[in-house]
Amino acid sequence: MSRKIATRGLLALVVALTPLAVNPPAEAKAGWRLLYQENFAKPLGDAPWVKETYAKPFDTIMDDSGLWYQNDYGPAWNEAFESFDTYRKEFKVGKDGWLTASLSARDWNKDGVIESPPSISRKVIKGGPVAEIKVPDHTGGAIFRPTKALPDRYRVEYKLKTVDFGGKRNGTIEYDGRINGYSTEGCKTQHPWGEGSRSPGWNGDASSPYCEWQDVRAGRYGYNGYHFMTIVDFADPAPRNNHFWHYRRKVLMDSFAQHPDRVGTGTGGRICDSNTGQYYNYRDSSFNTVNMWISGMPNWRPGRGGLAGNSQWFMTTCSGGKAEQQLSSAAELQPELMPDEYYTFAIERDETGYTLEASGNFARVGKKTIRFHRPFVVDNNPIWHYNVKPEEYDGRFNGDLVQNDNNGSTTWPDQWPAGSAYPDYFVIGDLYTNVYEGSASLTDIRLYVPKK
């Protein structure tokens, strides 16, 4: 993911010591009523793969077939985009089908056979049943989302039992025959959704062979990752290219497992030791970070060869309640402890803002619940598209997204007008279809609403 840092904003935060099993019985969770839960005790369904035609794109900006890439790269990009086929499938999960599993896969040679399909399936591991997400190739994607929009006020939580989307194991990123979670076979690049024609790591020419695009396994853009949970601003989210998501998220918690090539001679960012209140360098960690952050206002006029995207504000205990202006992780996971121990992730929305929460046994600091509340607007700096109803917003942050690029220009007017509404949907899993590769398992997805 690209990391664009935003201005400072005040945050309310709570960090409390707590036992690892932080989920009380549903009836005991103060102020909340359990609406749905899914523990994967029953077999999951399935569905056939269907070829994606992009007849109904999510937007015309940076969705897979978006104008942004055509305006930047020119006709050669269309040839690159059409060099493979994309297939999708979705199936309902749980009571009333309240959850949807959504997957994406690539047919490299367009023969109707998917070479490395991702999967979401039921599995039993130590401690009980889980849903296992497996993405064996970085061009696949697999997520859970709600089938319907979330209520205006809610709490969503789940238990992450295992995660293997990069980072170090036993002090090295090379383990189990992989590099930072990626298979060592063949090339792995962002093709055809590069970082922009003027970005480093490649020559910027869309006619370049697949292997000459920006490498995701190593180099300047080498990283792996996983979305513990994010809230997005559009209905029925499905896996898409990584740049699309940088314009569609409201709040999120994710991991960002950088390759040492990307870190280079710098720090790689900062990780907060919530016991001491001091930061330590990312380069000195296991790279299994927990980033807790919000999306702010976008750059309405990116330069030629650039990308559309929102500012990114990172929340940690070490900031003293202020938004960080550089990549700053709130905690560090210990995947080696899983599944004997697990992590719980939750997001809440109330009448004033969003709360992000992560609980478990974190590296250096032990068992904790780390929790941040961010109001919708702080010092005139909003959470992007926070309003789920028109009456929650007066249009003050509206603007036109303008692209004047090497091969075309487009203006997308009124990107946040008065009268707009952006109901919330959560996403859990690997939502990128040109980066990220690995596996994870989770259980006990719960949706709460306030008690009346």
C-alpha positions as CSV (number, residue, x, y, z in Angstrom):
1,M,0.0,0.0,0.0
2,S,1.2,3.5,-0.6
3,R,1.4,5.5,2.6
4,K,0.3,9.1,2.4
5,I,0.4,10.8,5.7
6,A,-2.2,13.4,6.9
7,T,-2.3,16.3,9.2
8,R,-2.6,15.9,13.0
9,G,-6.0,15.2,14.6
10,L,-7.0,14.8,18.2
11,L,-8.0,11.3,19.3
12,A,-9.6,9.9,22.3
13,L,-8.0,6.6,23.3
14,V,-8.1,3.9,25.9
15,V,-5.4,1.3,26.5
16,A,-6.1,-1.2,29.2
17,L,-4.5,-4.4,30.4
18,T,-6.8,-7.3,30.0
19,P,-6.7,-11.1,29.8
20,L,-6.3,-12.7,26.4
21,A,-9.9,-14.0,26.3
22,V,-11.4,-10.5,26.0
23,N,-14.8,-11.4,24.6
24,P,-17.4,-11.7,27.4
25,P,-20.6,-13.7,26.8
26,A,-22.8,-11.9,24.3
27,E,-25.4,-11.1,26.9
28,A,-22.8,-9.5,29.1
29,K,-21.3,-7.0,26.6
30,A,-22.4,-3.7,28.1
31,G,-24.6,-1.6,26.0
32,W,-24.8,-4.0,23.0
33,R,-27.3,-6.5,21.8
34,L,-26.0,-9.4,19.6
35,L,-27.7,-9.4,16.2
36,Y,-25.7,-12.0,14.3
37,Q,-22.7,-14.3,15.0
38,E,-20.9,-16.9,12.9
39,N,-18.6,-19.5,14.4
40,F,-18.4,-21.8,11.3
41,A,-19.7,-24.8,13.1
42,K,-21.5,-25.8,9.9
43,P,-20.0,-26.4,6.5
44,L,-19.7,-23.4,4.2
45,G,-21.4,-23.2,0.9
46,D,-19.8,-22.5,-2.5
47,A,-20.6,-21.1,-5.9
48,P,-19.2,-21.4,-9.4
49,W,-16.6,-19.0,-10.8
50,V,-18.0,-16.4,-13.1
51,K,-16.0,-14.3,-15.6
52,E,-15.9,-10.6,-14.7
53,T,-17.1,-8.4,-17.5
54,Y,-16.9,-5.1,-15.6
55,A,-20.4,-4.3,-16.9
56,K,-21.2,-2.8,-13.5
57,P,-18.0,-1.2,-12.1
58,F,-17.9,0.2,-8.6
59,D,-16.6,3.5,-10.1
60,T,-15.0,4.8,-13.3
61,I,-11.9,6.1,-11.5
62,M,-9.6,3.4,-10.1
63,D,-11.8,0.3,-10.3
64,D,-10.0,-2.4,-12.3
65,S,-11.1,-1.0,-15.7
66,G,-10.9,2.6,-14.5
67,L,-10.1,5.7,-16.6
68,W,-7.3,6.7,-14.3
69,Y,-5.0,4.0,-15.7
70,Q,-6.0,4.6,-19.3
71,N,-5.3,8.4,-18.9
72,D,-1.9,7.7,-17.4
73,Y,-0.6,4.8,-19.4
74,G,-2.4,5.2,-22.7
75,P,-3.5,2.5,-25.2
76,A,-0.8,0.0,-24.1
77,W,-2.5,-0.3,-20.7
78,N,-5.6,-1.6,-22.3
79,E,-3.6,-4.4,-23.9
80,A,-2.0,-5.2,-20.6
81,F,-5.4,-5.3,-18.9
82,E,-6.9,-7.5,-21.5
83,S,-4.0,-10.0,-21.5
84,F,-5.8,-12.1,-18.8
85,D,-9.3,-12.8,-17.5
86,T,-10.6,-12.2,-14.0
87,Y,-13.1,-14.6,-12.4
88,R,-15.3,-13.9,-9.4
89,K,-17.5,-15.9,-7.1
90,E,-19.7,-15.1,-4.0
91,F,-21.7,-17.2,-1.6
92,K,-23.8,-16.4,1.5
93,V,-22.7,-17.5,5.0
94,G,-24.5,-17.7,8.3
95,K,-28.0,-17.1,9.6
96,D,-30.2,-15.2,7.1
97,G,-27.1,-15.2,4.8
98,W,-25.9,-12.1,6.7
99,L,-22.3,-12.7,5.6
100,T,-21.0,-12.9,2.1
101,A,-17.7,-14.6,1.0
102,S,-16.3,-12.8,-2.1
103,L,-13.4,-14.1,-4.1
104,S,-11.4,-13.1,-7.1
105,A,-9.0,-15.1,-9.3
106,R,-7.0,-14.6,-12.5
107,D,-7.0,-16.8,-15.6
108,W,-3.6,-16.0,-16.9
109,N,-3.9,-17.5,-20.4
110,K,-7.7,-16.9,-20.9
111,D,-8.4,-20.6,-21.4
112,G,-11.2,-20.8,-18.8
113,V,-9.0,-22.6,-16.2
114,I,-7.9,-20.7,-13.1
115,E,-4.3,-21.7,-12.3
116,S,-4.2,-20.9,-8.6
117,P,-7.7,-20.2,-7.2
118,P,-8.1,-18.7,-3.8
119,S,-10.5,-20.3,-1.3
120,I,-12.6,-19.7,1.8
121,S,-13.4,-23.0,3.5
122,R,-14.3,-24.5,6.9
123,K,-11.5,-26.1,8.9
124,V,-11.1,-27.4,12.4
125,I,-7.9,-26.4,14.3
126,K,-7.0,-26.4,17.9
127,G,-9.8,-24.7,19.7
128,G,-12.6,-25.4,17.2
129,P,-13.9,-24.6,13.7
130,V,-12.6,-21.7,11.7
131,A,-13.0,-20.2,8.2
132,E,-9.7,-20.5,6.4
133,I,-8.8,-17.9,3.8
134,K,-6.2,-19.1,1.4
135,V,-4.7,-17.0,-1.4
136,P,-1.9,-19.0,-3.1
137,D,-1.2,-16.3,-5.7
138,H,-1.0,-12.6,-5.2
139,T,-3.4,-12.0,-8.1
140,G,-6.2,-13.6,-6.1
141,G,-8.4,-12.1,-3.4
142,A,-10.7,-13.5,-0.7
143,I,-12.8,-11.5,1.8
144,F,-15.8,-11.6,4.1
145,R,-18.3,-8.7,4.1
146,P,-21.8,-8.1,5.3
147,T,-24.5,-9.0,2.8
148,K,-26.4,-5.8,3.7
149,A,-25.3,-2.4,4.8
150,L,-24.4,-2.1,8.5
151,P,-26.7,-0.4,10.9
152,D,-26.1,3.3,11.7
153,R,-24.7,2.2,15.1
154,Y,-22.9,-1.1,15.5
155,R,-20.0,-3.1,16.8
156,V,-18.3,-5.7,14.5
157,E,-15.7,-8.1,16.0
158,Y,-14.1,-11.4,15.3
159,K,-11.2,-13.7,16.5
160,L,-8.2,-14.1,14.3
161,K,-6.8,-17.6,15.0
162,T,-3.9,-17.7,12.5
163,V,-2.3,-15.3,10.0
164,D,0.5,-15.9,7.5
165,F,0.7,-13.0,5.0
166,G,4.4,-12.2,5.4
167,G,6.6,-10.9,8.1
168,K,9.4,-12.7,9.8
169,R,9.3,-16.1,11.5
170,N,12.1,-17.0,13.8
171,G,13.9,-13.8,12.7
172,T,13.8,-14.2,8.9
173,I,11.4,-13.4,6.1
174,E,12.5,-16.6,4.3
175,Y,10.6,-19.6,5.7
176,D,8.6,-22.6,4.5
177,G,10.2,-22.2,1.0
178,R,8.7,-18.7,0.7
179,I,9.9,-15.1,0.8
180,N,7.9,-12.7,3.0
181,G,5.0,-15.0,2.6
182,Y,5.2,-15.3,-1.2
183,S,5.9,-18.3,-3.4
184,T,9.4,-18.2,-4.9
185,E,8.2,-19.4,-8.3
186,G,8.0,-17.0,-11.3
187,C,7.6,-13.2,-11.3
188,K,5.2,-11.4,-9.0
189,T,4.4,-7.8,-10.0
190,Q,1.6,-5.2,-9.8
191,H,0.8,-5.6,-13.5
192,P,-1.4,-4.0,-14.8
193,W,-2.1,-1.6,-12.0
194,G,1.2,-0.1,-11.3
195,E,2.0,2.7,-8.9
196,G,1.9,5.2,-11.6
197,S,4.0,5.8,-14.7
198,R,6.3,8.2,-12.9
199,S,6.8,6.1,-9.8
200,P,10.2,4.4,-9.1
201,G,10.8,0.6,-9.4
202,W,10.1,0.3,-13.1
203,N,10.3,2.2,-16.4
204,G,6.6,3.4,-16.4
205,D,5.9,1.9,-19.8
206,A,2.6,-0.1,-19.8
207,S,3.9,-2.1,-22.9
208,S,6.6,-3.6,-20.7
209,P,6.5,-7.4,-20.2
210,Y,4.8,-8.6,-17.0
211,C,8.0,-9.3,-15.2
212,E,9.3,-5.7,-15.7
213,W,6.5,-4.1,-13.7
214,Q,7.0,-3.2,-10.0
215,D,7.9,-6.3,-8.0
216,V,5.8,-7.1,-5.0
217,R,8.0,-9.8,-3.5
218,A,11.2,-7.6,-3.2
219,G,12.5,-4.2,-4.3
220,R,11.1,-0.7,-3.7
221,Y,7.5,-2.0,-3.7
222,G,8.1,-5.3,-2.0
223,Y,5.5,-5.9,0.7
224,N,2.8,-8.3,1.9
225,G,-0.1,-7.6,4.2
226,Y,-3.6,-8.4,5.4
227,H,-6.7,-6.4,6.3
228,F,-7.8,-7.3,9.8
229,M,-10.9,-5.1,9.2
230,T,-11.8,-2.1,7.2
231,I,-14.9,0.0,6.7
232,V,-15.6,1.1,3.1
233,D,-17.9,3.6,1.5
234,F,-19.7,1.5,-1.1
235,A,-22.1,-1.5,-1.3
236,D,-21.2,-5.1,-1.9
237,P,-17.4,-4.8,-1.9
238,A,-15.4,-7.4,-3.7
239,P,-11.6,-7.9,-4.2
240,R,-10.1,-5.3,-6.5
241,N,-6.7,-3.8,-7.3
242,N,-4.9,-2.2,-4.4
243,H,-5.0,1.4,-5.7
244,F,-8.8,1.3,-5.9
245,W,-9.1,0.8,-2.2
246,H,-7.0,3.8,-1.3
247,Y,-9.9,6.0,-2.4
248,R,-12.8,3.9,-0.8
249,R,-11.9,3.3,2.8
250,K,-13.1,5.1,5.9
251,V,-11.2,3.5,8.8
252,L,-9.1,0.3,9.0
253,M,-6.7,-2.0,10.8
254,D,-4.2,-3.9,8.7
255,S,-0.7,-5.4,8.6
256,F,2.0,-4.2,6.4
257,A,4.9,-6.6,6.0
258,Q,7.6,-4.7,4.2
259,H,10.5,-6.4,2.4
260,P,13.9,-5.1,3.7
261,D,14.5,-3.7,0.2
262,R,11.5,-1.3,0.8
263,V,12.8,-0.3,4.2
264,G,16.2,0.3,2.7
265,T,18.5,2.4,4.9
266,G,15.6,4.1,6.7
267,T,13.6,3.1,9.7
268,G,10.7,1.6,7.8
269,G,8.3,3.5,10.1
270,R,7.7,3.3,13.8
271,I,6.0,0.9,16.2
272,C,4.6,2.0,19.5
273,D,5.7,0.3,22.7
274,S,2.5,1.0,24.6
275,N,4.1,0.1,28.0
276,T,6.8,2.7,27.7
277,G,5.1,5.2,25.4
278,Q,8.1,5.2,23.2
279,Y,8.5,4.2,19.5
280,Y,11.0,1.7,18.1
281,N,12.0,1.3,14.5
282,Y,10.0,-1.0,12.2
283,R,13.3,-2.4,10.9
284,D,13.9,-3.8,14.4
285,S,10.6,-5.7,14.5
286,S,9.3,-8.9,13.1
287,F,7.4,-6.9,10.5
288,N,4.1,-8.4,11.8
289,T,2.6,-5.0,12.6
290,V,-0.9,-3.8,13.5
291,N,-1.8,-0.4,11.9
292,M,-4.9,1.3,13.2
293,W,-5.8,4.3,11.1
294,I,-8.3,6.4,9.3
295,S,-8.6,7.8,5.8
296,G,-8.8,11.6,5.5
297,M,-9.3,14.0,2.6
298,P,-7.9,13.1,-0.8
299,N,-5.5,15.0,-3.0
300,W,-8.0,16.4,-5.5
301,R,-5.3,17.0,-8.2
302,P,-2.5,14.4,-8.2
303,G,0.3,15.2,-10.5
304,R,1.0,13.4,-13.8
305,G,1.9,9.8,-13.4
306,G,0.4,9.8,-9.9
307,L,-2.5,8.1,-8.3
308,A,-5.8,9.1,-6.6
309,G,-5.8,8.4,-2.9
310,N,-6.7,9.7,0.6
311,S,-4.5,11.0,3.3
312,Q,-3.7,8.4,6.0
313,W,-3.7,9.1,9.7
314,F,-2.1,6.5,12.1
315,M,-3.2,6.1,15.7
316,T,-1.0,4.9,18.5
317,T,-0.7,5.2,22.2
318,C,2.7,6.8,21.8
319,S,1.3,9.9,20.1
320,G,-0.5,11.0,23.2
321,G,-3.8,10.9,21.4
322,K,-2.8,12.8,18.2
323,A,-2.8,11.5,14.7
324,E,0.7,10.5,13.4
325,Q,2.1,12.2,10.3
326,Q,4.2,9.1,9.4
327,L,3.7,5.4,9.2
328,S,3.2,4.4,12.8
329,S,2.0,1.0,14.0
330,A,0.0,0.6,17.2
331,A,1.3,-2.9,18.1
332,E,3.2,-6.0,16.8
333,L,1.6,-9.4,16.5
334,Q,3.2,-12.7,17.5
335,P,2.0,-15.2,14.9
336,E,4.1,-18.0,16.5
337,L,1.7,-18.0,19.4
338,M,-1.3,-18.8,17.2
339,P,-3.7,-20.7,17.3
340,D,-3.0,-21.4,21.0
341,E,-3.6,-17.7,21.5
342,Y,-5.7,-15.5,19.2
343,Y,-6.3,-11.8,18.5
344,T,-9.6,-10.0,18.6
345,F,-10.3,-7.1,16.2
346,A,-13.4,-4.8,16.5
347,I,-14.8,-1.6,15.0
348,E,-17.6,0.4,16.4
349,R,-19.6,3.3,15.0
350,D,-21.6,5.6,17.4
351,E,-23.3,9.0,17.0
352,T,-19.9,10.8,17.2
353,G,-17.3,8.7,15.4
354,Y,-15.5,5.3,15.0
355,T,-13.7,3.2,17.5
356,L,-10.9,0.8,16.5
357,E,-9.9,-2.0,18.9
358,A,-7.3,-4.8,18.9
359,S,-6.8,-7.3,21.8
360,G,-4.3,-10.0,22.4
361,N,-0.7,-10.9,23.4
362,F,1.4,-8.3,21.5
363,A,5.2,-8.4,21.1
364,R,7.1,-6.5,23.8
365,V,4.0,-5.3,25.7
366,G,2.1,-8.5,26.6
367,K,-1.7,-9.0,26.8
368,K,-3.6,-5.8,26.1
369,T,-6.7,-4.2,24.6
370,I,-5.7,-1.2,22.5
371,R,-8.6,1.0,21.7
372,F,-9.0,4.4,19.9
373,H,-12.0,6.5,19.3
374,R,-11.9,9.1,16.5
375,P,-14.7,11.6,16.0
376,F,-16.0,12.1,12.5
377,V,-14.4,15.6,12.3
378,V,-11.5,16.9,14.3
379,D,-10.2,20.5,13.7
380,N,-12.0,20.5,10.3
381,N,-10.3,17.3,9.3
382,P,-12.9,14.6,8.6
383,I,-12.9,10.8,8.3
384,W,-13.5,10.3,4.6
385,H,-17.2,9.7,3.7
386,Y,-18.2,9.2,7.3
387,N,-21.9,10.0,6.8
388,V,-24.1,7.0,6.4
389,K,-27.2,9.3,6.1
390,P,-27.5,12.6,4.3
391,E,-28.5,14.5,7.4
392,E,-25.1,13.7,9.1
393,Y,-23.2,16.0,6.7
394,D,-23.6,19.4,5.1
395,G,-21.4,19.3,2.1
396,R,-18.5,21.3,3.5
397,F,-15.8,18.9,2.2
398,N,-17.0,18.5,-1.3
399,G,-14.6,18.7,-4.2
400,D,-13.8,17.7,-7.8
401,L,-11.3,15.0,-8.5
402,V,-9.2,16.1,-11.4
403,Q,-6.7,14.1,-13.5
404,N,-4.6,15.8,-16.1
405,D,-2.3,13.1,-17.3
406,N,0.0,12.0,-20.1
407,N,-2.7,10.3,-22.2
408,G,-5.9,11.9,-21.1
409,S,-7.8,14.2,-18.7
410,T,-10.9,13.6,-16.7
411,T,-12.8,15.5,-14.0
412,W,-15.0,13.6,-11.5
413,P,-17.2,16.3,-10.0
414,D,-18.8,16.4,-6.6
415,Q,-17.0,13.6,-4.8
416,W,-18.6,14.5,-1.4
417,P,-21.7,16.7,-2.0
418,A,-24.4,17.7,0.4
419,G,-27.2,15.2,0.3
420,S,-24.8,12.3,-0.2
421,A,-24.8,9.1,2.0
422,Y,-22.2,6.3,2.3
423,P,-23.6,3.4,4.3
424,D,-20.9,1.3,6.0
425,Y,-19.7,-2.2,4.9
426,F,-16.8,-4.0,6.6
427,V,-14.2,-6.1,4.8
428,I,-12.0,-8.8,6.4
429,G,-9.3,-10.6,4.5
430,D,-7.1,-10.1,1.4
431,L,-8.9,-7.6,-0.8
432,Y,-6.0,-6.8,-3.2
433,T,-5.8,-8.5,-6.6
434,N,-2.3,-7.4,-7.5
435,V,-0.4,-7.8,-4.2
436,Y,-0.7,-9.9,-1.0
437,E,-0.4,-13.7,-0.7
438,G,-0.9,-16.1,2.1
439,S,-3.4,-17.6,4.5
440,A,-5.4,-16.8,7.6
441,S,-8.1,-18.4,9.7
442,L,-10.8,-16.7,11.8
443,T,-13.9,-17.4,13.8
444,D,-16.7,-15.9,15.9
445,I,-17.6,-12.9,13.6
446,R,-20.2,-11.0,15.6
447,L,-22.4,-8.0,14.8
448,Y,-23.9,-6.0,17.7
449,V,-26.4,-3.1,17.8
450,P,-27.0,-0.8,20.7
451,K,-29.5,-2.0,23.4
452,K,-32.6,0.0,23.3
